[in-house]
């Protein structure tokens, strides 16, 4: 069953507000096996909203609208839907009374324009708003919700339960399996795994993220076993490049491995400037094993805080394998990671260009170093350095585990 989402609001088009509602609705619709055919964003224009309704209604069985149900002049969703359906707008006395009681409870003066919040096309079924003012309404396979996220979150599940019970539709929830891959370019990745996707009921796509590439497989719950068999084939093909599934993160997996071994960890960062430490500190309970993060940005700091011999820096330079090794030796925990590099946009040379990064990793007494030449702007280079630092540590720990 196909549906279309219409997100109403000029602020969504000009960047004034980020769209989070469609992400939430997609996750809820997945539970019912409802496939989103189109996601359409439209400004506060009566003509544009009506044209969008025409397209969505023609191409889907259910149209879901979010935004434009408020009391101000730019809230035009109700008027657009009423004109599209050739229905007049009405106000039911009990809903108006309920709205006025909400205003009184909040000690807010009720204005004439607030009547607009309970207007709806004649024949609509209302969905009670438990956390805000304007109720949602449903008519002729069009449902409209306020754009305020907390209000949508309150009413959307109520509507879906009502809709599927009323329509008596058999539910086959959407099943999604994500594999998180690092170290393979997107084009090469597709060449390695596209042979496994011969079943037309199994869709796949690649989502490029800062932390890697997500291979997303999507079907319905009834096809879960088929998806899992494809997953096994992908693991057999590129398993060494897969670090997790679904919501897993490298830092979470590393922390779990360290907790199991009662290992402590610290980091010494130069070019990443605290980004690596922040990845660990975001995880609740990490204080059990994470001891410290030192941002030894200057050469003076490397000498003073990490006890690196100044002659080493003078001889090899701060951005070098030798300094990355000595940075991890300056930390006292079981595990230590260091980063030193040239994030740019200036500071590079022909011998040491912008994007050159060395990562040092010490596990007990064993030290490994890694050299990378990243592309991108300053932020991108730093993020890549963090990602690859985590991935190399994860691989080392996994090899030891096996």
N, C-alpha and C positions, 0 to 999 in steps of 0.2 A: 504494500500500500504506500502510495506516494503523497508527500505533503510539501508545501512551500512555506518558507518563513519570510515574512515581510517586516523589516525593522524600520520604523518611522522616526525621523528626527534629523534635521539639518546638522545638528551637532555631531551625528555619527558620520556624516559625509565630510565635514571640514576638520575632523580630528579633535573636536572639542571634548568628545566623550568616546571612550573605548567600548566596543561591543563585547559584553560578556554574556548577555542573555542568550544569544544563539548557541553558545557553547553548552550552557546549562540545558537548554531545551533539547539539543541533539543527544545528550547523554540520557535524558529522560525518555525521549522517543525511541532510543535504542532498546530500552527495556520492553517495548511493545512491538518491536519489529517494524517500526515505521521508518521508511526511507525518505530522507530529505532530497527532493528533486532539485529545488532551487532555494537559494538564500538571497533575498533582494533587499537592498537598502535604499530608501527613498527619503527625500527632504520633506519639509512641512509645506507641501503644495497640494491643494485639493486635486488639481488636474493630474499631477504625477502619481498621487496615491491611487486614484481611480484607474489610471492606465496600468499600474502595477497589479491591482486587483484583477483586472481583465486577464492579464497574462497568467497570473498564478492560478486563477480559477480554471482556466482552460487547460492547464498542464498538470494539475494535481487534484487529488480527491479531498484534501483538507487544506485550508489556508489558515495559517497562524500569524496573527499580527501582534506586534509589540510596540507600544508607544503611541502618544498622541491622544490619550483619553482624559487629559487634565482639563482645567477650567479656563485656560487662557486662549487668546485668539489664534495662536499657532497650533492648537490642539484640534486637528481636523479629521482624525481617523473615523470617528463616529459619523460625521457628516458624509464622508466619502463612502463608507459602507452603506449608509442609508440611501444615498443617491444611486449607488451601483445596483442595489437590490430593489430600487424603487419603493422603499418603505419610509414612512414618516418616523421622525424621532419622537419618542414618548418618555414620560417620567412616571414611574409607579409610586403611589403615595407611600407605601411601606418602605421603599428604598430611600425615598427622600427623607422620611422621618428618621430612618437609621443613620443617614448621612449627617443630619442636623444634630443628632445625639452625639455623634463622634466629635463634631466641632465643639459642642458644649462641654463634653468631657475634657477636651484639650484646652478649654478656655480660649477658643479662637472665634472671632466674630464671623458669622455666616453671611456671605455676600450673595447678591442675586446671581452673579456669574458662576457660583458654586453649584447651582442647579445642573449645570452642564455635566458635572461628574457622574450623575446618575441617569443621564439621557441614554437611550439605546434604541435601535431600530425596532419597530413594532413587531412582536412575535419572538423576540429574543429570549433566551434563557440566561439568567444572571448567575454568575459564580461569585459567591461571597468573598469579599476582601477582608481577611482576618487581621491584617497588619497595616492597612492604609485606608484610603478614602474610596476611590472609584472601583466598583466591581468590574470584573470581566464579563463578557457576554458572548453567547454562541447563537448563530442563526445561519441556516442554509449552508452548513459545512464551512463557515467562516467563524473563527473565534478571535477575539481581540482582548489583549491584556495591557495594563499600564506598563510603561517602560522602566519603572523603578524596580531594580532587581529583587529586593526583598518581597515586594508585592507579587511579582511574577513567581518567585519561588514558593510563595504561599498558595497561589491559586492553580498553577500549572498541573501539579499532581492530581488535584481534585478534578480538574477538567478531564485529564486523560482517563482516569478511572470511570468517570461518568460516560465519556464518549465510547469507550470500548465495551462497557456494559450495555449501553443503549444499542450500539450497532451489532452486538453479539459477534464480534470479530475474533477468530481464533488467533491467539498470540504466539508468534514464533520470534522471540527476542533476537536482536542483532548480536552477533558474536564477533568481537574484535580481538585479535592477538597481535601485539606489537613485539618485534625483535629489534633491539638497539645495537647497531653495528658501528664500529669505528675502524679506520685504517684502510677502507676501500672506497675509491671514488664512486659516485653514484652510477655513472655509466657502466663501469666495470662490474659493479654490484648487480645491476640488472642482467648483464650477460651471464653471470654465474648462476642466477636463480630463476630466470623467467621460464625455463623449461619445466618447472614444477607446477606452473599455473595453467593447466589445460582444462580444468573444470570451470565452465562459464558461471557457475554459482559462487565461485570464490574470487573476490576482487582483491587486487593488491595495489599499493602505491608506496612511494618513497617520500618521506618527510625529512628535510634537511634541518637539523637543529645545531645549536652551538656545541652540544655534547656528543654529536654523532649523527647517524642517519637511522631513522625509524623505518623498518619494513613493516607496513601495516597490512594485515590480512583481514578481510571483512566478509562475513557471510551471515547466516542465521544459526541459532542454537542447534537446529536439527542437523547442520553440517559441521558441527564442532569437531567430530572425530576426523573428518576429512582435512580440516584446517590443521589439526594437531599432527597428522601424518606428513603434511607439507612442511610443517615446522621441523620435524625430525630430519627430513631430507636437507633442509637448509643448514641445520646444525652439522650434518655430516659433510656438507660442502664447505662452509665458511665458519665453523664453530669457533675457531681461534679468534675471530673478529667480533664475536657476539659477547657483549658484557652484561646483558640483562634483558628482561622482558617487561612489558607493560610500564608500570610506574617505578620500576627499580632505577636506582642511580648508582654510579660508580662509588661515590663517597659512602652511601649506605652499605653497599656490599663490602667495601673495605673495612668499615667500622665493625661490621658483624664478624668478619674474619679475625680482626685484631682482638675483639672481645673474647672470641672462642679460645684464643691462644694466650690471653692475658698479656698482650703486648701493648706498650705505650708508644705514642707517636708525637713528633714535633716537626715543625717546618721552618726553614730559613729561606726567605724570599727576597729577591732583588727586583727583577723586572715585573713580577706579578704583584708586588706591592700589597700583600695581604689577601688577595683573591683566593688563594689556595687555602689559607687558614679559615676564611669565611665559609668555604664549602663544608668543612668539617663542623664548624661551630653552629651551622644551621640545624644540625641533627640533635634532637633531644637526647640527653643522657650521654653525650660524647665526653663529658668531663671525666668519666671513668678512665678514659685512655688518652685523651688529648691533653698534652702538658703545656705547650707554648707555641706561639708563632712569632718569629722574629723577622721584621722587615729591615734587613741590613742593606739599605739602598746604596749608601756611599762606601767607598773603599775604607774610610776611617772606621765605619761601623763594622765592616767585615773583620777588620783587624781587632777592634776593641771587644766586640760582642761574641765573635766566633773564633777568636784566637788564630786567625790566619796570618801566616808570616807575610809581612809586607813585601819581602823579596819575591814571594810567589806571585803576588799580584803584579809587581813591577815586571817580572820576567814573562808571564803568560797573558797578563791582562785580566781584568775583572770578569770578562765574558770568556770563559775557557773551561775546558774539561777539568783542569787541575784545581781551579777555584771552586767549581761545583762539588768536587770530591771533598775538598777541605771544609766546605760549608757544612756538609752533613756530619763531618767529624767533630764539628763544634757544638753539636747537640748531644744530649745525654740519654735520650730515650732509646727503646728497642728499635724503633723505626724512625728514620729521618729522611726528609725530602728537601732538596734545594732547587732553586731556580735562579738562573742568571742569564741575561740576554739583552738584546737591543730591540726595544719595542718601537722605536722611531717616533716621529717621522724623520728625525735627524739622528746623527751619531754613528751612522754606518760607514764602513770603508769597503774597499774592494775585497780585502781579506776577510773582514767581518761585516757583512751587510746587515741592513735592517731586517729583522725577522730571525736572525741567528739566536738560538736559545739552547743552553745546556741545562740538563736536569740531572741532579744527583740523587740517588736512592741508596740508603743504607738499611739493610735488614740484619740486625745484630752486627756481626763483624764483616759482612759481605757488602761491598760497595759496587754499584753499577752506575754508569753514566750514559746519557743519551744526548745526541746532537740532533737538532731540528732546524730546518730553514722554513719558517712560516711565511705566508703571504697575507696581505691585508693591512688594515690601518692599525693604529696603536692598540685600540681596544680589542680588535680581533686577534692580534698576535698574543696579547696577554691571556685572553680566554683560551686560545688553543694551547698555550703553554700549560695552563692549569689542567685542561682536559687530558693532554698526553701524559702529564705527570701522574695523574690518577690512574690512567689506563696502564702505564708501565708498572706501577706499584701493584695494581690488581693482578696483572699477569704473573708477576714474581710470586705473589702470595698464593695464587692458584696453582702454580707449578710446584711450590713447596707442599701444598695441601695434597696434591696428587702423588 
